[in-house]
């Protein structure tokens, strides 16, 4: 079993920054990819950013240039640095890990961008 623990969400003003963390533990094995998704009320869950074992990254169009994903392989932890936050970024952010055993989702962390 793989467990994911997310942290770093909260309330921030427009234009502000937040850093999300997601630590994986348990029988992880080889990580193929980790990523962040988000779901706003009334909307479908969407990809925010992903990072693959070789270091390649990809981003959703709405966050390119503002968000940065990174991974500490030694700690099995993925980070999402979010800058220039907008009200449209308000959502529950979910961490995801893909290994040869399958995929696992975190419980989600709320990010609210509001003045």
C-alpha positions in Angstrom: 0.0 0.0 0.0 1.2 3.5 -0.8 0.1 6.5 1.3 0.3 10.1 0.3 0.3 13.0 2.7 -0.4 16.4 1.3 0.3 19.7 3.0 0.7 23.4 2.3 -2.8 24.5 1.3 -4.6 27.5 2.7 -6.0 30.9 2.1 -3.9 33.4 0.1 -4.6 36.8 -1.6 -4.5 37.2 -5.3 -1.0 37.5 -6.5 0.4 35.6 -3.6 2.2 32.3 -3.5 1.8 28.9 -1.8 3.9 25.7 -1.8 2.2 22.4 -1.7 4.0 19.2 -0.6 3.1 15.6 -1.0 5.1 12.8 0.7 4.7 9.2 -0.4 5.3 6.3 2.0 4.7 2.6 2.2 5.5 0.0 -0.5 6.3 2.5 -3.2 8.7 0.5 -5.4 9.8 2.4 -8.5 8.0 5.8 -9.0 7.1 6.4 -12.6 5.4 9.8 -12.1 4.0 12.1 -9.5 1.6 14.9 -10.1 -0.9 17.4 -8.9 -4.5 17.7 -10.0 -7.2 20.1 -8.9 -11.0 20.2 -8.8 -13.1 23.3 -8.3 -16.7 23.2 -7.3 -18.9 22.1 -10.3 -15.9 21.3 -12.4 -14.1 18.2 -13.5 -10.7 17.3 -12.0 -7.9 18.6 -14.2 -4.2 18.2 -14.4 -2.1 20.9 -12.9 1.4 19.5 -13.3 3.2 16.3 -13.6 6.8 15.1 -13.2 8.2 11.8 -14.6 11.0 9.6 -13.3 13.4 11.0 -15.8 12.7 14.6 -14.8 10.4 15.6 -17.6 7.5 17.8 -16.6 4.2 18.9 -18.0 1.7 21.6 -17.0 -1.8 22.5 -17.6 -2.2 25.5 -19.9 -3.7 27.7 -17.2 -0.7 27.4 -14.9 2.2 27.5 -17.3 4.7 30.1 -16.3 3.2 30.5 -12.8 3.5 27.0 -11.2 6.6 24.8 -10.9 6.6 21.1 -10.0 9.7 19.5 -8.5 10.5 16.2 -6.8 12.9 15.1 -4.1 13.6 11.5 -5.0 15.4 10.7 -1.7 12.3 11.8 0.2 9.7 10.5 -2.2 8.2 13.9 -2.1 6.8 16.1 -4.8 6.3 19.9 -4.5 4.2 22.4 -6.3 5.3 26.0 -6.1 2.4 28.3 -7.0 3.1 31.9 -7.8 0.9 34.8 -9.0 -2.2 33.0 -7.7 -5.6 34.0 -9.1 -9.1 33.4 -7.9 -9.5 30.8 -10.6 -6.8 28.7 -8.9 -9.2 28.1 -6.0 -9.8 24.4 -5.8 -9.0 21.2 -3.9 -5.6 20.0 -5.0 -4.9 16.3 -5.1 -1.6 14.6 -5.3 -1.2 11.5 -7.4 1.6 8.9 -7.7 2.0 6.3 -10.4 4.2 3.2 -9.8 4.4 -0.2 -11.4 1.8 -1.3 -8.8 -0.7 1.2 -9.9 -1.9 4.7 -8.9 -2.8 6.3 -5.6 -4.5 9.6 -4.8 -4.0 11.8 -1.8 -6.9 13.1 0.3 -6.7 16.6 -1.1 -5.8 20.0 0.3 -7.8 23.1 -0.1 -6.3 26.2 -1.8 -8.4 29.3 -1.7 -7.4 32.5 -3.4 -9.4 35.5 -2.2 -9.0 39.0 -0.9 
